[in-house]
């Protein structure tokens, strides 16, 4: 079953596995005939995703500053990322000499508006199992031969369009897990549950944004309020019950978004050490290991099923995993941190393939929510415009690190009554 779409995808990619490895089947809504791109075996693709992740981490480190990144530094970062993408494609394409240009020509033909910021943003709809991740956003697929040499902001923005992360919206879908709802309820303000590490200045900036826009948001938390409070509901309990308050009462509206602003650890390949690092206002740490989280969620899911409570399960919120810090993660490790939310049947996940410097993460999330609530964009376009805002205002290309594992047409319906024009607008 396919989801209803506010805008039909320009390109649909269905990923399968055959005797040679992974096969990408690309179909265009208009233009080129369907095309098959053969990749190598899944374990080799994962190996080179990890290699790409380390290179991306170095690029992210070169653009850490919050204030405007110098054009030459941003240009060098995009050039290094493009080079890393070409090396990745050389390693994972079964026939790179033939298929790299074929893949680029297909996307250019299928997405004729990719170069125009004033036209409809192309949509790439990728259907794949979670372990068949392909880093579409990070690869220089629209201008495969370019070397980035940007002397000014206009040239930097043209160079950024080489990447699907800037030229298009990429939505990923797990074929086995479809959301029950394709809208977020914002009738009296958008209910957001915030999970955070209060020690980051950028995270405090995000809290201030949510509290300062209380006509738009109904903020639950942030959690943890007190890391030493044994009576507080656990993170697993909150994720499994979108009505559960930090006082254990269930008298508020259902969460529509769970917003994580914390450091995510998933860098060394040892999944027993993967964790979400939280802290309260007093700086007291709360580390939630991935394995402990999923073990408790398993118990909660089993208890729900065995209790056989009447009525349908409530719609589970969208998750925005705004990982901050400076530690690189490879794309497949980042996928591991998404897994609890996929199996929890959350409506989707917005995440990063690397920890992003916290002030930059705060900037992205601010513009994402303003685009979603005030400009009334869908989730895909709201994130796309936030990436561009970061590039235009700060000269910073790290919006490329954000990806959507959700139906990109997800919208807020109805929009809060008090939503008005965003300050300065959001292109």
VEXLO-128591 format. One line per 3 residues: their letters; for each residue x, y, z of C-alpha. Coordinates in Angstrom, 1 decimal. Example, Ala and Ser with C-alpha at 12.3 -4.5 7.8 and 13.67 -1.06 7.14 Angstrom:
// residues 2
as> 12.3 -4.5 7.8; 13.7 -1.1 7.1
//
This chain:
// residues 427
xxx> 0.0 0.0 0.0; 1.3 3.4 -0.9; 0.7 6.6 1.1
xxx> -1.4 9.4 -0.3; 0.8 12.2 -1.5; 0.3 15.9 -1.4
xxx> 2.8 16.0 -4.3; 3.7 12.9 -6.3; 7.4 11.9 -6.3
xxx> 9.5 12.8 -9.3; 11.6 9.7 -8.7; 10.7 6.5 -6.9
xxx> 13.6 4.2 -5.9; 12.8 0.7 -4.8; 15.7 -1.2 -3.3
xxx> 15.9 -5.0 -3.6; 18.6 -7.6 -3.1; 19.6 -10.0 -5.9
xxx> 22.5 -12.5 -6.4; 24.9 -9.6 -7.3; 24.1 -7.4 -4.3
xxx> 21.7 -4.4 -3.9; 19.7 -3.2 -6.9; 18.2 0.3 -7.1
xxx> 15.2 0.4 -9.4; 14.6 4.1 -10.4; 11.2 5.1 -11.9
xxx> 10.4 8.6 -13.0; 7.0 10.2 -12.9; 7.8 11.8 -16.3
xxx> 10.8 11.7 -18.6; 13.3 8.8 -18.6; 12.4 5.1 -18.7
xxx> 12.9 3.0 -15.5; 16.6 2.3 -14.8; 18.3 -0.3 -12.7
xxx> 21.5 0.6 -10.9; 23.4 -2.4 -9.5; 25.3 -2.1 -6.3
xxx> 27.7 -4.5 -4.6; 26.8 -6.8 -1.6; 25.0 -5.2 1.3
xxx> 27.9 -5.8 3.8; 30.3 -4.0 1.4; 27.9 -1.1 1.1
xxx> 27.7 -0.8 4.9; 31.5 -0.9 5.1; 31.8 2.1 2.7
xxx> 28.9 3.9 4.5; 31.1 3.8 7.6; 34.1 5.1 5.7
xxx> 31.9 7.9 4.3; 30.7 8.7 7.7; 34.2 9.4 9.0
xxx> 34.9 11.7 6.1; 31.6 13.5 6.7; 32.6 13.9 10.4
xxx> 35.8 15.7 9.3; 33.8 18.0 7.0; 31.4 18.8 9.9
xxx> 34.3 19.6 12.2; 35.5 22.2 9.6; 32.1 24.0 9.7
xxx> 31.5 23.9 13.4; 31.3 27.7 14.0; 27.9 29.2 14.6
xxx> 28.6 32.6 13.0; 28.9 32.8 9.2; 31.4 30.3 7.7
xxx> 33.8 31.9 5.3; 32.8 31.2 1.7; 36.2 29.6 1.0
xxx> 35.8 27.3 4.0; 32.3 26.3 3.0; 33.4 25.8 -0.6
xxx> 36.2 23.5 0.6; 33.8 21.6 2.8; 31.4 21.0 -0.1
xxx> 34.3 20.1 -2.4; 35.6 17.5 0.1; 32.1 16.1 0.5
xxx> 31.6 15.8 -3.2; 35.0 14.0 -3.5; 34.1 11.6 -0.7
xxx> 30.8 10.9 -2.4; 32.4 10.1 -5.7; 34.8 7.7 -3.9
xxx> 31.8 6.1 -2.2; 30.1 5.6 -5.5; 33.3 4.1 -7.0
xxx> 33.3 1.6 -4.2; 29.6 0.6 -4.2; 28.5 0.8 -7.8
xxx> 28.9 -2.6 -9.6; 30.0 -0.8 -12.8; 31.0 2.8 -11.7
xxx> 32.3 3.8 -15.1; 28.9 3.2 -16.7; 26.4 3.7 -13.8
xxx> 27.6 7.0 -12.2; 26.8 9.0 -15.3; 23.6 7.0 -15.9
xxx> 22.4 7.7 -12.4; 23.2 11.4 -12.7; 21.5 11.8 -16.2
xxx> 18.4 10.0 -14.9; 18.0 12.3 -11.9; 18.6 15.4 -14.0
xxx> 16.0 14.3 -16.5; 13.5 13.2 -13.9; 13.8 16.3 -11.8
xxx> 13.9 19.2 -14.3; 13.4 21.8 -11.6; 16.4 20.8 -9.6
xxx> 18.4 24.0 -10.4; 15.6 26.4 -9.7; 14.9 27.5 -6.1
xxx> 11.8 29.3 -7.3; 10.2 26.2 -8.7; 8.6 23.2 -7.1
xxx> 11.2 21.2 -5.1; 11.7 17.7 -6.6; 10.8 14.8 -4.4
xxx> 12.8 11.5 -4.3; 10.8 8.7 -2.7; 13.2 5.9 -1.5
xxx> 11.6 2.6 -0.4; 14.1 0.3 1.3; 14.6 -1.8 4.3
xxx> 16.5 0.0 7.1; 19.7 -2.1 6.5; 19.7 -1.0 2.8
xxx> 20.6 2.6 3.5; 21.9 4.6 0.6; 23.2 8.2 1.4
xxx> 21.3 10.0 -1.4; 21.6 13.5 0.2; 25.4 13.4 0.5
xxx> 26.3 12.4 -3.1; 27.1 14.9 -5.9; 24.6 13.3 -8.2
xxx> 23.2 16.3 -10.0; 26.5 17.7 -11.1; 28.8 14.7 -11.0
xxx> 31.9 16.3 -12.7; 32.0 19.6 -10.7; 34.8 20.6 -8.4
xxx> 33.6 23.2 -6.0; 35.3 26.5 -6.4; 32.9 29.1 -5.0
xxx> 34.2 32.7 -4.8; 31.0 34.2 -3.4; 27.6 33.3 -1.8
xxx> 25.8 32.9 -5.1; 28.4 30.4 -6.4; 28.3 28.6 -3.1
xxx> 24.5 28.1 -3.4; 24.9 26.9 -7.0; 27.5 24.4 -5.9
xxx> 25.3 23.1 -3.1; 22.7 22.1 -5.8; 25.0 19.2 -6.8
xxx> 23.7 17.3 -3.8; 20.1 15.9 -3.5; 20.1 17.1 0.0
xxx> 19.9 20.7 -1.3; 18.4 20.1 -4.8; 15.5 17.9 -3.7
xxx> 13.5 16.5 -0.8; 14.4 12.9 -0.1; 11.9 10.8 1.9
xxx> 12.7 7.3 3.1; 10.1 4.7 3.8; 10.4 1.3 5.4
xxx> 8.1 -0.9 3.3; 6.9 -2.8 6.3; 6.0 0.1 8.6
xxx> 3.4 2.7 7.3; 2.2 5.5 9.6; -1.4 5.3 10.7
xxx> -1.8 9.1 10.2; -0.4 11.6 7.7; -1.1 14.7 9.8
xxx> -0.1 16.3 13.1; -2.8 17.8 15.3; -2.0 21.5 16.0
xxx> -5.5 22.6 17.0; -4.5 24.5 20.2; -0.8 24.6 19.6
xxx> 1.6 21.8 18.6; 2.2 19.4 21.5; 5.9 18.7 21.8
xxx> 7.7 16.5 24.3; 11.3 17.6 24.6; 14.2 15.3 25.7
xxx> 17.5 17.1 26.2; 21.0 17.6 27.5; 20.7 21.0 29.2
xxx> 24.5 21.4 29.3; 24.6 22.5 25.6; 24.1 26.3 25.0
xxx> 22.4 25.6 21.7; 19.9 23.2 23.5; 19.1 26.1 25.9
xxx> 18.5 28.2 22.9; 16.0 25.6 21.6; 14.2 25.5 25.0
xxx> 14.0 29.3 24.9; 12.5 29.2 21.4; 9.8 26.7 22.4
xxx> 8.9 28.7 25.5; 9.0 32.0 23.7; 6.5 30.7 21.1
xxx> 4.0 29.4 23.6; 1.1 30.4 21.3; 2.4 27.8 18.8
xxx> 3.7 25.0 21.1; 2.4 23.0 24.0; 5.8 22.0 25.6
xxx> 5.9 18.9 27.7; 9.1 18.7 29.7; 12.0 19.1 29.1
xxx> 13.0 15.7 30.3; 14.9 15.0 32.5; 13.7 17.6 35.0
xxx> 15.7 15.9 37.7; 18.1 13.2 36.7; 18.1 11.8 40.3
xxx> 14.3 11.5 40.6; 13.5 7.7 40.7; 9.8 8.5 40.6
xxx> 9.9 10.2 37.1; 8.7 8.1 34.2; 11.4 6.6 32.2
xxx> 12.2 7.6 28.6; 10.8 4.3 27.4; 7.5 4.9 29.2
xxx> 7.2 8.3 27.7; 7.9 7.1 24.2; 5.3 4.4 24.4
xxx> 2.6 6.6 25.9; 2.2 10.0 24.1; -0.2 11.2 26.8
xxx> 2.0 10.5 29.8; 3.1 13.5 31.8; 6.3 13.8 33.8
xxx> 4.1 13.5 36.9; 2.6 10.3 35.6; -0.8 11.9 34.9
xxx> -2.4 11.5 31.5; -4.5 14.6 31.3; -2.8 16.5 28.5
xxx> -3.0 16.3 24.7; -1.2 13.5 22.8; 2.3 14.3 21.8
xxx> 2.6 15.1 18.1; 6.4 15.5 18.1; 9.1 14.1 20.4
xxx> 12.1 16.4 20.0; 15.5 15.1 21.2; 18.3 17.7 21.7
xxx> 21.1 15.7 23.0; 24.4 14.0 22.2; 23.9 10.6 20.5
xxx> 26.7 8.0 20.9; 27.0 5.6 18.0; 30.5 6.0 16.6
xxx> 32.6 2.9 17.3; 30.4 0.0 15.9; 29.9 -1.5 19.3
xxx> 26.1 -1.4 19.7; 26.4 -2.2 23.4; 27.8 1.3 23.9
xxx> 25.2 3.2 21.8; 23.3 5.7 23.9; 21.4 8.9 24.3
xxx> 23.2 11.3 26.6; 20.9 13.5 28.6; 21.3 16.0 31.5
xxx> 19.1 18.2 33.7; 19.4 21.9 34.4; 21.8 21.2 37.2
xxx> 24.2 19.4 34.9; 23.5 16.0 36.3; 23.9 13.3 33.6
xxx> 21.4 10.7 32.6; 22.8 8.2 30.0; 20.1 6.0 28.4
xxx> 21.9 3.1 26.6; 20.1 2.0 23.4; 19.9 -1.6 24.6
xxx> 18.3 -0.7 28.0; 15.8 1.5 26.2; 14.7 -1.2 23.7
xxx> 14.6 -3.9 26.4; 12.2 -1.8 28.5; 10.1 -0.9 25.4
xxx> 9.8 -4.6 24.7; 8.3 -5.2 28.1; 5.9 -2.3 27.7
xxx> 4.7 -3.5 24.3; 4.2 -7.0 25.7; 2.2 -5.6 28.6
xxx> 0.0 -3.5 26.3; -0.8 -6.5 24.1; -1.5 -8.8 27.1
xxx> -3.7 -6.2 28.7; -5.8 -6.2 25.6; -7.0 -2.7 26.2
xxx> -10.1 -1.8 24.1; -9.9 0.8 21.3; -7.2 1.6 18.7
xxx> -3.6 2.5 19.7; -3.1 6.3 19.6; -1.1 7.8 16.7
xxx> 2.5 7.9 17.8; 4.4 11.2 17.3; 7.0 12.3 14.8
xxx> 10.5 12.1 16.3; 13.0 14.8 15.6; 16.4 13.4 16.7
xxx> 18.5 16.5 16.7; 21.8 15.0 17.7; 24.3 17.6 18.8
xxx> 27.9 17.5 19.7; 31.0 16.9 17.6; 31.3 13.1 17.3
xxx> 30.9 11.6 13.9; 28.5 8.7 13.2; 28.4 6.7 10.1
xxx> 25.0 6.5 8.4; 24.3 2.9 9.3; 25.2 3.6 13.0
xxx> 22.7 6.5 13.0; 20.1 4.1 11.7; 20.6 2.0 14.8
xxx> 19.5 5.0 16.9; 16.4 5.3 14.8; 15.3 1.7 15.3
xxx> 13.4 2.0 18.5; 11.2 4.7 17.0; 10.5 2.6 13.8
xxx> 9.3 -0.3 15.9; 7.3 2.0 18.2; 5.3 2.9 15.0
xxx> 6.2 6.5 15.3; 4.9 8.6 12.4; 8.4 9.1 11.2
xxx> 11.9 10.3 12.1; 14.0 13.3 11.2; 17.6 12.6 12.1
xxx> 21.2 13.4 11.4; 23.9 11.1 10.2; 26.4 12.8 12.5
xxx> 26.2 14.9 15.6; 25.8 18.5 14.6; 27.3 21.4 16.6
xxx> 24.6 22.4 19.1; 24.0 26.0 18.0; 23.7 24.9 14.4
xxx> 21.2 22.2 15.4; 19.2 24.9 17.2; 19.2 27.1 14.1
xxx> 17.9 24.2 11.9; 15.2 23.2 14.3; 14.0 26.8 14.8
xxx> 13.5 27.3 11.1; 12.0 23.8 10.6; 9.2 24.5 13.1
xxx> 8.6 28.1 11.8; 8.3 26.7 8.3; 6.0 23.9 9.5
xxx> 3.7 26.1 11.6; 3.9 29.6 10.1; 4.7 29.0 6.5
xxx> 2.5 25.9 6.6; 4.9 23.7 4.7; 4.8 20.0 4.9
xxx> 7.6 18.2 6.9; 9.8 17.7 3.8; 9.6 21.2 2.5
xxx> 10.0 22.6 6.1; 13.3 20.8 6.6; 14.4 21.6 3.0
xxx> 13.9 25.3 3.6; 15.6 25.2 7.0; 18.7 23.7 5.3
xxx> 18.7 26.5 2.8; 18.2 29.1 5.5; 21.3 27.8 7.3
xxx> 23.3 28.0 4.1; 22.1 31.5 3.2; 22.2 33.1 6.6
xxx> 25.4 31.4 7.9; 27.1 30.1 4.8; 27.0 26.7 6.5
xxx> 26.3 23.5 4.5; 25.7 21.2 7.4; 22.0 21.0 6.6
xxx> 23.1 18.2 4.3; 23.5 16.0 7.4; 19.7 15.9 8.1
xxx> 17.5 13.3 6.6; 13.8 12.4 6.6; 12.7 8.8 7.4
xxx> 9.0 9.7 7.1; 6.2 10.7 4.8; 7.5 14.1 3.6
xxx> 3.9 15.3 3.0; 3.1 15.1 6.7; 1.5 18.4 7.7
xxx> 0.0 20.2 10.8; -3.8 20.1 10.5; -5.2 22.3 11.8
xxx> -2.5 24.9 12.2; -2.6 26.8 15.6; -4.9 29.8 15.5
xxx> -2.1 32.2 16.5; 0.4 31.2 13.7; 1.4 34.3 11.8
xxx> 4.1 35.3 9.3; 7.6 34.2 10.3; 10.1 37.0 11.1
xxx> 11.7 37.8 7.9; 9.9 35.0 6.1; 11.2 31.5 5.3
x> 12.0 30.9 1.7
//
